[in-house]
Amino acid sequence: MVLTGPVRTTGTGPTRRQLLGAGLAVSTLAGCGVFENKPAPAATTAPDPLQPLLDEALALAAAYDRAVAAKPMLSARLAPLAADHRVHAADLAKLIGTPSASAAPSGPVVENASADPVAALRTAELAAQKTAVAACLAAPPDRAGMVGSIAACRATHAEALR
């Protein structure tokens, strides 16, 4: 900043140092945005689009656990499928950047699990497979592969539960 013009060196007016200091202070404040009327942008982040898929994987794993608890003789058949959903949840949590995939699920509820838990799980798998296909179609290319494999796995689970 260059100040040109007459500056009094005698009398009661401001000195050259005072004028230069005031100019420096104004330019510093102008540079930091004090004089701008724009509000600061809000620091809100939208949830990751794959979060529902993660929640659903956790809910499916929990549904399998409840089915095995209700009918322990199904453990050998259902435990590997539940393990697949836990792996999916861990992979999705890593991709999303969620610290842990062990939160309480809020996904599909398996209805009539006490009457026929296998049929209820098959219905839940079919619904979850549709969700995964929709997520795959909407996912960017770097995520579509993983989401597509989850959709395929869910379809395979539904067939294994026939």
C-alpha positions as CSV (number, residue, x, y, z in Angstrom):
1,M,0.0,0.0,0.0
2,V,1.4,3.3,-1.0
3,L,0.3,6.5,0.6
4,T,0.9,9.6,-1.5
5,G,0.0,13.1,-0.5
6,P,1.1,15.7,2.0
7,V,1.8,14.5,5.5
8,R,2.3,17.0,8.3
9,T,5.5,16.6,10.2
10,T,4.6,19.2,12.7
11,G,1.5,20.0,14.6
12,T,-1.2,17.9,16.1
13,G,-2.1,15.7,13.1
14,P,-1.2,12.1,12.6
15,T,2.4,11.1,11.9
16,R,3.5,9.1,8.9
17,R,4.0,6.0,11.1
18,Q,0.4,6.3,12.4
19,L,-1.0,6.6,8.9
20,L,1.1,3.6,7.7
21,G,0.0,1.6,10.8
22,A,-3.6,2.4,10.2
23,G,-3.4,1.4,6.5
24,L,-1.7,-1.9,7.4
25,A,-4.5,-2.6,10.0
26,V,-7.3,-1.9,7.5
27,S,-5.7,-4.0,4.8
28,T,-5.2,-6.9,7.2
29,L,-8.8,-6.7,8.4
30,A,-10.1,-6.5,4.8
31,G,-8.1,-9.6,3.9
32,C,-9.5,-11.7,6.8
33,G,-13.1,-11.1,5.8
34,V,-14.2,-8.9,8.7
35,F,-15.9,-6.5,6.3
36,E,-17.7,-9.1,4.3
37,N,-21.4,-9.6,4.8
38,K,-21.4,-13.2,3.7
39,P,-22.4,-15.7,6.4
40,A,-20.0,-18.5,7.1
41,P,-20.9,-21.8,5.3
42,A,-22.7,-24.3,7.6
43,A,-20.5,-27.3,8.5
44,T,-23.2,-29.9,7.8
45,T,-22.3,-33.1,6.1
46,A,-24.9,-35.3,4.5
47,P,-24.9,-38.9,5.5
48,D,-23.1,-41.2,3.1
49,P,-25.5,-42.7,0.5
50,L,-24.2,-46.2,1.4
51,Q,-25.2,-45.8,5.1
52,P,-28.6,-47.4,4.6
53,L,-26.9,-50.4,3.0
54,L,-24.6,-50.7,6.0
55,D,-27.5,-50.4,8.4
56,E,-29.3,-53.1,6.5
57,A,-26.3,-55.5,6.6
58,L,-26.2,-55.1,10.4
59,A,-29.9,-55.7,10.7
60,L,-29.7,-58.8,8.5
61,A,-26.8,-60.2,10.6
62,A,-28.9,-59.5,13.8
63,A,-31.9,-61.2,12.2
64,Y,-29.9,-64.3,11.5
65,D,-28.6,-64.3,15.1
66,R,-32.2,-64.1,16.4
67,A,-33.3,-67.0,14.1
68,V,-30.4,-69.1,15.3
69,A,-31.3,-68.3,18.9
70,A,-34.9,-69.3,18.3
71,K,-34.0,-72.5,16.5
72,P,-30.4,-73.6,17.3
73,M,-30.6,-76.6,14.9
74,L,-30.4,-74.0,12.0
75,S,-27.0,-72.7,13.2
76,A,-24.9,-74.6,10.6
77,R,-27.1,-73.3,7.8
78,L,-27.6,-69.7,8.9
79,A,-24.3,-68.8,10.6
80,P,-22.3,-68.5,7.4
81,L,-24.9,-66.2,5.9
82,A,-24.8,-64.0,9.0
83,A,-21.0,-63.9,8.8
84,D,-21.3,-62.6,5.2
85,H,-23.4,-59.7,6.3
86,R,-20.9,-58.9,9.1
87,V,-18.1,-58.8,6.5
88,H,-20.3,-56.6,4.3
89,A,-20.9,-54.3,7.2
90,A,-17.2,-54.1,8.0
91,D,-16.3,-53.4,4.4
92,L,-19.0,-50.7,4.0
93,A,-18.0,-49.1,7.3
94,K,-14.4,-48.9,6.1
95,L,-15.5,-47.5,2.7
96,I,-17.8,-44.9,4.3
97,G,-15.2,-44.0,6.9
98,T,-17.4,-45.0,9.9
99,P,-15.3,-45.9,12.9
100,S,-17.2,-49.1,13.7
101,A,-19.9,-51.3,12.1
102,S,-21.2,-52.5,15.4
103,A,-23.9,-49.9,15.9
104,A,-27.4,-51.0,16.5
105,P,-29.0,-51.7,13.1
106,S,-32.1,-49.9,12.0
107,G,-32.7,-51.9,8.8
108,P,-35.4,-54.4,7.9
109,V,-37.4,-56.2,10.5
110,V,-37.9,-59.9,9.9
111,E,-41.6,-60.5,10.5
112,N,-43.0,-63.9,11.6
113,A,-39.5,-65.2,12.4
114,S,-40.9,-67.4,15.1
115,A,-43.3,-69.3,12.7
116,D,-40.8,-69.9,9.9
117,P,-37.5,-68.1,10.4
118,V,-36.0,-69.3,7.2
119,A,-38.9,-68.0,5.1
120,A,-38.8,-64.7,7.0
121,L,-35.1,-64.4,6.3
122,R,-35.6,-65.2,2.6
123,T,-38.1,-62.4,2.4
124,A,-35.7,-60.0,4.1
125,E,-32.9,-61.0,1.8
126,L,-35.0,-60.4,-1.3
127,A,-35.9,-57.0,-0.1
128,A,-32.3,-56.2,0.9
129,Q,-31.1,-57.4,-2.5
130,K,-33.4,-54.9,-4.2
131,T,-32.0,-52.2,-2.0
132,A,-28.5,-53.2,-2.9
133,V,-29.2,-53.2,-6.6
134,A,-30.7,-49.7,-6.4
135,A,-27.6,-48.5,-4.4
136,C,-25.3,-50.1,-7.0
137,L,-27.1,-48.3,-9.9
138,A,-26.7,-45.0,-8.1
139,A,-23.2,-45.6,-6.8
140,P,-20.2,-43.9,-8.4
141,P,-17.8,-46.3,-10.3
142,D,-15.3,-46.7,-7.5
143,R,-18.1,-48.0,-5.2
144,A,-20.3,-49.9,-7.7
145,G,-18.1,-53.0,-7.6
146,M,-18.5,-53.6,-3.9
147,V,-22.1,-52.7,-3.8
148,G,-22.8,-55.0,-6.8
149,S,-21.1,-57.9,-5.1
150,I,-23.2,-57.3,-2.0
151,A,-26.3,-57.3,-4.1
152,A,-25.2,-60.6,-5.7
153,C,-24.4,-62.1,-2.3
154,R,-27.9,-61.2,-1.0
155,A,-29.5,-62.8,-4.1
156,T,-27.4,-65.9,-3.4
157,H,-28.6,-65.9,0.2
158,A,-32.2,-65.7,-0.9
159,E,-31.7,-68.8,-3.1
160,A,-29.9,-70.7,-0.4
161,L,-32.9,-70.1,1.9
162,R,-35.3,-71.8,-0.5
